[in-house]
């Protein structure tokens, strides 16, 4: 099976741009002065990560939370059926 990626992008262009602009509107600059236990590099990067993961979940990816170095890390994965 061959996928025509240009065609797939064209079919989803408006949705892809909407998601991109959603992420770009978030001020995701690191701010250690506002760091908390659940936002170790500040609230902006946390908000951006949550928005990105929400897009992934909406599109059928599974997210999970794991703990590493006393910080919560979420990853987005999708299984092939």
C-alpha positions as CSV (number, residue, x, y, z in Angstrom):
1,X,0.0,0.0,0.0
2,X,1.4,3.4,-1.0
3,X,0.3,6.5,0.8
4,X,0.1,9.8,-1.2
5,X,1.2,12.1,1.6
6,X,0.7,15.3,-0.3
7,X,-2.9,14.3,-0.9
8,X,-3.4,13.3,2.7
9,X,-2.1,16.7,3.8
10,X,-4.3,18.6,1.4
11,X,-7.3,16.7,2.7
12,X,-6.5,17.7,6.3
13,X,-4.9,21.1,5.6
14,X,-7.4,23.2,7.5
15,X,-7.4,21.0,10.5
16,X,-3.6,20.8,10.6
17,X,-3.4,24.6,10.4
18,X,-6.0,25.0,13.1
19,X,-4.0,22.7,15.4
20,X,-0.8,24.4,14.6
21,X,-2.2,27.9,15.5
22,X,-3.7,26.5,18.7
23,X,-0.2,25.5,19.8
24,X,1.5,28.6,18.6
25,X,-0.9,30.8,20.6
26,X,0.4,29.3,23.8
27,X,3.3,31.2,25.5
28,X,5.4,28.2,26.2
29,X,8.6,30.0,27.2
30,X,10.4,28.4,30.2
31,X,9.9,30.3,33.4
32,X,11.6,28.7,36.3
33,X,10.3,31.4,38.7
34,X,6.8,30.0,38.2
35,X,7.9,26.4,38.4
36,X,5.7,24.0,40.5
37,X,5.8,20.2,41.2
38,X,3.5,19.5,38.2
39,X,5.0,22.2,36.0
40,X,8.8,22.0,36.6
41,X,9.6,24.5,33.8
42,X,6.7,26.8,34.4
43,X,3.0,27.0,33.4
44,X,3.5,27.8,29.7
45,X,5.3,24.7,28.7
46,X,2.9,22.6,30.7
47,X,-0.1,24.2,28.9
48,X,1.6,23.5,25.5
49,X,2.2,19.9,26.4
50,X,-1.3,19.4,27.6
51,X,-2.7,21.0,24.4
52,X,-0.5,18.8,22.3
53,X,-1.5,15.6,24.2
54,X,-5.2,16.6,23.9
55,X,-4.8,16.9,20.1
56,X,-3.1,13.4,20.1
57,X,-5.9,11.9,22.2
58,X,-8.5,13.5,19.9
59,X,-6.8,11.9,16.9
60,X,-6.8,8.4,18.4
61,X,-3.5,8.3,20.3
62,X,-3.3,6.9,23.8
63,X,-1.5,9.0,26.4
64,X,-0.2,7.8,29.7
65,X,1.5,9.2,32.7
66,X,4.8,7.8,34.0
67,X,7.0,9.0,36.8
68,X,10.7,9.7,36.3
69,X,13.0,11.7,38.5
70,X,10.0,12.8,40.7
71,X,8.4,14.6,37.7
72,X,5.4,13.5,35.8
73,X,6.0,12.7,32.1
74,X,3.2,12.0,29.7
75,X,3.8,10.4,26.4
76,X,1.6,10.0,23.4
77,X,1.6,6.7,21.5
78,X,-0.6,5.0,18.9
79,X,-0.7,1.3,18.3
80,X,-1.0,-0.1,14.8
81,X,-3.9,-2.5,14.5
